[in-house]
Amino acid sequence: MADGTRANDGAPAKQERTGSLRSPRLPRDERRAQLLNAALEVFVANGFHGAAMDEIAETARVSKPVLYQHFPSKRELYMALLDSHLATLTDLMLSALNSTTDNKERVKAVMRAYYRFIADDDQAHRLVFESDLINDPDVSSRLETFNKTFADAVAHVIAEDTKLPPLEAQLLGRGLAGMAQVSARYWLETDGNLDLDVASDLIYRLAWRGISRFPKES
């Protein structure tokens, strides 16, 4: 009888421990955001190919059926994350570009916004630009759409200011966009040893000293 009591006493404790691993019921949008945050952590740590839906569910503290209700596959989950972060970065870049009509300040704002994006969420940047799925056609297509949108917006400003032909302005737009991306990725590797404002200001001054000469040259 005593043994039965211990067994009964132990069962609820086990159920309670199991239940404690699960997050409470949430509205659909909040649950989706929670799952995306957990997936970002796992994808960045393990790469797309090394990530497992089991681990994502465990990190989110939900069951696998709950995870699959929102995202039927690991690929769909990854693409949802990629689309979300690229949309955020696109909005940041275009907002910075349109924040002033002073071209010098535009260049400064764009560089600052890009560095700020990385500083605020380096995991998002790593997912977007350093994924092991980066050569996948769907992924590379999304990245090209972002790069083209950003570079074309910069090229439009350059063309208006310099009267350069569209293709030349687009080449310069790509160059400035690439300068922001490559330099910011290197800055991320310095692990905070170089102040964000100092780093973005250095690149802004380099970019502006180059681009500002075009209206003055034949």
N, C-alpha and C positions, 0 to 999 in steps of 0.2 A: 504494500500500500504506500509505504514511504517512497519506494522507488518510482511508483506511478506519479506521485505528487511532484517529485523532482522533474520527471519528464514533462509534466504539464506546465510546471513553472518555467522550464527552459524554453518551451515552444514559443510563448509570447515574446520572450526576450529576443529569440532569433528573428521572429517576424518584425519586431521593432527595429532591430539593427538593419534588416533588409530594407524596410520602409524608409529608414532615415537616409538611405543612399539616393532616394528618388526626390526630385524637386517637386514642389507643390504644383497643382493644376494652374495653368496660366492661360490668359487670352491667346488666341492664335498668333497674333503679331508679336507678342512678347516671347512666346515659345520659339517662334521662328528666329528671332534675334538671338535668343539664348543658344540655339543650335548652331547658328552661324558663328557666333563667338567661340564656341567649343571647337567647331571644325577648323576655324582659322588657327587656333593654337596647335591642333594636331597636324594640320597640313604643313605649317611652317616648321614644326619640329621634325617631321618624318618625311616630308615630300608627299606628292600625290600618290605615288606608287607604294610608298611605305605606310601610308595611313590606312587605318581599318575602321569600318563603320562601328565595330564593337567598341573601339577606343573612343571614338567621337561620342557615342551614346553614353559611355561611362564618364567621360569628361563633362558632358552636359547634365549628368545625373538623371538620365531618362532611360527607358527601356528601348530596345531596338525597334519594336513596332511603332513607338511614338516617333522615333527618328524617321522611319520609312513612311509614316503618314505624311510628313512634310516634304521629304526628299526621297524619291523612289530609288535613287542610286547615288553612289559616291561622286560620280561625274556631274550629275545635276547639282549636287551640293557644292562642288567646287566651282562650277560655272555661275551659280547664284552669288557666291562670294566674290568672284572675279568681277561680275557685272556691277555689283554694289560698290566695290572699291574704285573701279574705273569711273563710274558715274560721279562719285564723290570727288575724285581727283580732277575730272573734267570740269565740274562746277567750280572748283577752287581756282583752276587756271583761268577759266573764262571770266570769272568774277574779278580776279586780280587784273586781268588785261583790260577789263572795262571799268575799272575803278577810278580812272582818271583819263584825261585827254593829253596829259603831259607824257610824251614818249619815254623820257628818262625815268620818270616815276613808274611808268608801266613796266619797264624792264625790272626795276627794283622790286615792284610788287609781285611780279611773276616768280622771280627767283626766291623771294621770301616765302611765298605761298607754297612752293614746291618743297622747300626745306622744312617748312612747318608741318606739312603733311607727313613727311618721314619722321620728324621728331615726335609728333603726336601719336603715330601708330606705325612703328617700324615693321610690325608683323604684316600689316596690310601691304606695305611696300615690298616686302620680301615675297609675299604670295604673288603679287602682280608681276614683278620683274625678275625673280630668281627661282621660279618654280621649275621642277623637273618635267612639267607638262608644257613648257613654253613653246616647244616646236610642234605641238598639236595644232592642226589646221584651224580648229574653232578658237583656240586660245590665241594663236598668232593673228587671226583675223580681228579679234576684239582689240588686241594691242595695237594693231595697225589703224583701226578706226579711231582709237584714242589719240595716237600720235598724229594722224592726219588732221583730226579736228583741232588739236592744239596748234600744230604747225601752220595750218591754213589760217587760223585766226591771227597768229603772229604775222604771217605773210601778208595778210590783208592790210594790217597797220603799216608794215614796211613799204608795201607798194604805194600806199597813199602818200607816205612821207617822202619817199625817195624817187617815185615815178619809175622804178625799175620794172622790167617786163615781169609778168606773172611767174614764169618758171624760175627766174632769178630770185624773186622775192620768196618763192616757196622753198628754194634751196636754203636761203638764209633763215627762214622760219624753222626748217628742220634742224639747221645747225644750232640755233638758239635753244630749241627744245632738247636736243641731244646734250648740249652743254649743261643744262639744268639737271637732266637725268644722271649723266655720268658723274658729274661733280658731287651731286647729292648722295649718290650711292657710295662714293669714296668717303665722303664726310661721315656717313653712317658707320663706316669701319673704324673711325678714329675713337669711337666709344666715349664721346663727350670731351675729348681732349682739346677740341677746337670749338669755340663758342659758335652757336648757330648763327647769331647775328653777324659775327665776324666772317664766317664762311660764306653766307649768302651775299654779304656785301662785297666780298672779294670777287665773286663770280659776276655779280651785277655790274661792278665797275669794269671788269674785263669785257663783258658783253657790250656795255654801252659805249666804251671807247672804240670798239670796232664798228658797231652799227651806226653810231652817230656821225661818222665821217662820210657815209655814202652820199648824203645830199650835197656835200661840199666837193665831191670829186667828180671829174668828168668821166 
